[in-house]
């Protein structure tokens, strides 16, 4: 986009702006995330005309004078390959139809009871549970470069900043996605029942207490893995019926 501002001492300035909307998700679900639309460079970069004086954080010739003379053999900018995003391998990723969004928990029916011949059927109905509301949060980052710096940069470092904005956006997604598990034991992130994701005091809609955390906590080991598998096999739904749940992988942090 081109925009001309009135006044004197106008300096051409490149501005790259990237804004990402990421969802804060309900920890009681696997994870519901709004997808970040990929932006190519033609959509990320914009050209405007503005007054350089008084603009904070502008990348200009003074601070980056080392890039203006042909005496450098090579300039290294974030060498090596970027680590690919890993959270989509673990979490379910869906689009938000609107913002904010709200989920409602409802149970199914209980086990069918016996009935004597000629007697009335016993009635049952679902149990209404709690709700969780989650709202997409805006994140934004910009880099501003003077036209003179863009023009005179001999090593194309300034042109690399569009890719750096994309990298910053992707890492934002990783940080927020993994906060679900990093906060799985904290009371600040709760599910439908008002307790953390990993907790010994989950209470179902049938008022039955259920635990998905060892008590006392146990380290990663053969015994701990066996106990976890057993807990999966013994899981029941909100009306006490067995659930078909089986673990398929272990998510282990490097510190463990």
N, C-alpha and C positions, 0 to 999 in steps of 0.2 A: 504494500500500500504506500502511496506517496501523499505526503501532506506538507504543505508549505505554510510556515508561520511568518507573520509580519514582524518587522523589527530589523535591527542591524546586528552585525557580528554573528551571522547565522553560520553554523557549522554542521555539515552533514553528519548524521549519527546513525549507526546501525543499532537497532534494538531487536533482540530476540526474546520472545516471551513464550513461555510454556506454562500452561495451567492444567493441573490434573485433578480430577474429582475421584476420590477414593472413598469407599464405604467403610464405615465402622459397623462391624457385623455382630450379630447375636451369637454369643459363644455356645448357646445350647444347640444351635444348628451346626452342620459341618462347616459352612462358611458361605456367606452370600456377598459377593463382591461385584461392584460395578466395574466393567472392563474399561481400561484406559485406551481410548482410540489412538492408534499409532499415527504420528505426525511425520510426514516427510519434510525435507528441508525446504521445499517450495512453499509449504504451509507454515513453517516455523519462523522463517526469516521475514522481516519487514523493513522497509526503508522509510525513514522520516527525516524531516529537517527540524532541528531544534538548536537552542542556544547551549553550547557546551559549558559556559561559565555557570558555576554554582551547582552543577549536576554531580551528585555524589556517586562514587563507584564506577566512573567511566574509565574504560581501558583506553588510555591515550599513549602518545609517543613518549612522553616523559617517563612513565613507569615501566614501559616495555621497550626502552631504547636499545636494549641488547638484540632485539629482533630486526633492527633497521640497517645493520651493517653486515656485509658478506664475509664475516670472519669466523662463523661457527660452522664446524663440520656437520653437526647434526643437532637437532633439537628434539628432546624426548618429551612427549606428552602422553601420560597414562600408557606406558608400554605394557605389552602383554594383552591377552584376550580378556574381555569382560566376562565375568561369571554369569552364566545364563540364569534367568529367573527360575526359581525352584518352587515357589509357593503354588503354582498351578498344578504341580505334580501331587500335591497333598490335599489342597482345598478344592471344593466345588466352586466354580466361577460362573456367575450368571449376571445378567444385566438388571439394573434397577428400572422398573417401569415408571416410577415416580419417586419424588423425594420430598419429605421423608417417607419411609415405608414402615409398615407395621405387620407383625406376624401374630397369629392367634393360635394357642394350643387347645386342642380338643381330643379327648380320649375316644376310643372305640367302645364296643360293648364287651361285657364280661362273658365268662364261660356259661354255656347253656346249662341250666339246672335240670334235675329230674322232675317229672310231672306225673302224678297219679292219674289213672284213667278217669275221664269225666270231669276233671278239675280244670280251673281256669289257667291260662298261661300266665306265668310271672312276667311282669314288664321290666324292661331295663331302658336306659337312655344314656347317651354320651355325657361325659363330665366336662364342663367348660374349665379351661385352665387360664393361665396368665397370658399376657401379651408382651411383646418386645418391639420397641421402636428403634430404628436406626436411620441415621441421616448422613448423606454424603458430605464429606468435609472438603473444602477447597484447599489446594496447595498451589503455590506459584513460585517461579524463579525466573529471573531475567538477567541477561548480560548486555551491557551497553558498550559500544566501541565507537570511537570517533572515526569519521570517514578517512582522515589522514592516516590513522593507525591501520585501518583496514587496507588502504591503498598501498602503504609503504612496508607492510609486513613481508619480509623476504622469505619467511619459512612457513607461511600458511597456518600459523598457530591460531590466529583469530577465526579462520574458517572452520577450525576443528571444534569451536565452541558450540555449534549447533548440535553436534554429536554428544558433547558433554551435557547439554540440557536434556537430551533423551536419556543419557545414562543416569542423571540425577532423578529423573521421573521414574525410571524403572526401579531404582534403589528405594525410592519412597514407597513404592508398592510392596517391595520385599519387607521393609521395616514394619509397615502397618499390618501386613498379613501375618507375619510371624509373631506379632504382639498378642495374637489370640492364644497361642500356646505359651508364650513367655508370661502371660498373665493368667494362665489356666489355674493357678493356685491362689490367686489374689482375689480379695473380696470386692475389688474395684470393677471387675468384669464378671457379671452374673448372667444366668440364664433365666428361663421361665420360672424356676422355683426359687429364685433369689439368692442362690449360692454359686460359687465358682464352678468352672467346668470340671475340674478334678476335685472331688469332695467326698467325704464320708457321710454327709448328711443330706443327700438328695432325697426329697420326699415326692413321690408320685401323686397323681390326681386321685389315686385310691388310698392316699394317706399311708402308704407303705414306704418305709425308709429304704433307700438303696445307696450303695456305695460303689464308686468306680475308682477308688483310691485305696491303696494298701494302708492298713493301720496296725502297727506303726509302718512308716514308709520303709521301703526296701530298695536297695541299690539294684542296678541292672545286673542280672545274673541268671543262671539257669532256673533257680528257684523262683525268682521274681517273674521271669517269662512264663513259667508254668502257671503261677498264680494268676497272671493276667489273662492267659488263655482260658483258665477255668472261670474267671469272672465274666468273660465274654459269653461263654457257653451257658452260664446261669442267668443271663439277663432276661428280664421280663418287661412287658409293655406296661402302660399306665393302668391296665386292668388285671395285671398278674399273669398274663399269658406268655409262654416262652417266645423269645424273639430269635430269629435266625441271624446271629451275629458271630463273625469269626475274624480275628485279626489277620491282616495280610502282610504287614511290614512294621518295622520298628523305626521310629523317628528319634534318632539319638544325637544330641548336641555334642560338638567337639569337646566341650569341657567335661563331659561325662565319660 
